Amino acid sequence: MARSPFRLAENRTPQARTLNDQGGIVLGWLTRIVLFFAVAGLALFDAISIGTTAMTVADQGSFAALQASEDWQTSKSVQSAYNAAVAAAASENPADVIHTDDFKVDDDGTVHLTVSRNATTLIIFRIGPIKDWAHIERHATGKAVDG
């Protein structure tokens, strides 16, 4: 009589089969849970990075606009005010960029500018269609107090 290769499995007790099967199920679910939390953690890191970058860029833009307005009051030179804004932004974060195309100084000394920076992300900057989500751009206005 030919021996069946499945004979060994048939001779196991139901209790032994259940223990092995449960181990596979637990390991499978554990793997899924770990993968889920890893992906969720990466997404959360990117989201927090973009959010905090957006807030700091806005604050740094306001600081740069205020510094430019203070410079404008003494020099009355748009170029000098722009240079002061660039220096102020760079002192806060060297990656900040002050755009030249919309830098404007009103007659009363109010400075309007746009500052931008790329957020540090792990995943978003690698995906073409959403990579621009990591580029943060904020408009800022500042006016120094006459003194």
Sequence and secondary structure as in RCSB ss.txt:
>XXXX:A:sequence
MARSPFRLAENRTPQARTLNDQGGIVLGWLTRIVLFFAVAGLALFDAISIGTTAMTVADQGSFAALQASEDWQTS
KSVQSAYNAAVAAAASENPADVIHTDDFKVDDDGTVHLTVSRNATTLIIFRIGPIKDWAHIERHATGKAVDG
>XXXX:A:secstr
    TTHHHHHS HHHHHHHHHHHHHHHHHHHHHHHHHHHHHHHHHHHHHHHHHHHHHHHHHHHHHHHHHHHHHH
  HHHHHHHHHHHHHHH TT EE STT EE TTS EEEEEEEE   SSGGGSGGGGGGGEEEEEEEE     
